[in-house]
Amino acid sequence: MKIGVESEIDTLPPPSDRRAILLEKALKARRGEVAVQFSRFHLYSSRPELDEIALVLGKPRKTISVAPEISWSQSTLSMELFLLAAATDRSLFASPGRSSVDSGFATIRRNEALLAIDKILLRYSCPLNIVQASEGSFFEECLRYLMVIDRVQPVGRPEERLRWLLLTLVALRCRTIRDIRALDVLNYFWEQLPRPLPDSTVVWSFFGNYDAALERNS
Amino acid sequence: MKVGVITNAMARGARIASEIEKNPGVEAWVLVFDPGGAGLPKRMARESYYFASRTVIFESLSRLLGGRILYFRKPIGHPSSLERIRSQKFDIGVHDLNIIYRRPIIDAFGRGILNSHIGLLPRYRGRCVAEWSVLEGNPNGVTVFFIDEGIDTGRQIVLKEEVPLPRCKSIASMKSFLFSRDAEMYRKALAAILAGKALLTNDIEQGFRYYPMSQLLLNVVEQLVQEGQLCQERSSRNDERDR
């Protein structure tokens, strides 16, 4: 049994092309939705500014620089601005040579969310090391945490900021590397967001990176 | 070889048990658990749902009368359940229960517990793997492997087969078709074990863990499945192989 109009089926492109066409169409449609939402947050920043920030952060660093007096979990800064501050301020230096998925992330528990944020920032204050191949295991752990542990948690809880931080890390990677599996984690959370969308600096930061990630993967 | 089919409905377990007993030397028992603690009325409703054919009813009743269906009031991980399983000295368990098994449960079966997974390992671990296979343009299939405590990370693969998909109306019907192959795949896997065939290694470094798919991509997959292009692609590939 054939589904649809006969002539349509006969004129369909080969499967691989068809997949690519449908996928591109879907991602473009989603980009449109995100762009509309993102435009609501123009007071905070713009896409070119975000791109500029990402460019600065995108250069892997040999040293980790964390301003000890700044903690994103207590700050009102956006994720990007905080990361930018952390990455450029003169402060505490540590070696970045730790292996992937060390105790820093593996010990994260739900009730330690704020501590976890600081641990991740300590490790990723040069955050775009997340795109390095050596951080693949850490990245997988981010996905697992989001989709297995965090996915079933309600919105509006104190640990929410950890979710946005991890989503931002995933988005930062997806705007650099084509990875539809990781991008779909962002798709999934976008669909779970309450409507109307929350108006906060944490969330708009995610929108900007999600938009860029969709563009990269389209 | 004594095999225990771990299930939450007698009818489902009986269906698998009767299929795997087509292997000479296999004696199948059905172990019925109630993971949700649903109680007798819900249990009966669940059983009725699976009594879709006279064959299954007959199989279930004959097994019941033969004493080869064991009902458990406690969860499978409860000490009393584990003790009862151990006392039966099963060689292998066959998974048909929607839970993650802890080590004491796995160890209660001599060689472990087999799982029929509707994705081709080691590439596709986790959730929605049939959908991801379609989206990534790879063949669909089923893998039978000995489980461990992780998600599709058991190291020993007994059987792995590509499954050509028929024309499907939806993702649900595609998955239903793949799931319906479980009894047959378990039979083949047990035959391979009885014949002493070498096991494959599930090298998880060669694959990824997949997660629930977003609605955005599910819509893409649904359309691909409905258009049936992937099915035709696989069918033609198999035609070539057959020739």
Interface residues (C-beta under 8 A of the other chain):
Chain A: M1 K2 I3 G4 I9 L12 P14 P15 S16 R18 R19 L22 L23 A26 L27 R30 E140 L143 R144 M147 V148 R151 I180 R181 D184 V185 N187 Y188 W190 E191
Chain B: W132 L135 E136 G137 R167 K169 F208 R209 Y210 Y211 P212 M213 S214 Q215 L216 L217 N219 V220 Q223 L224 Q226 E227 G228 Q229 L230 Q232 E233
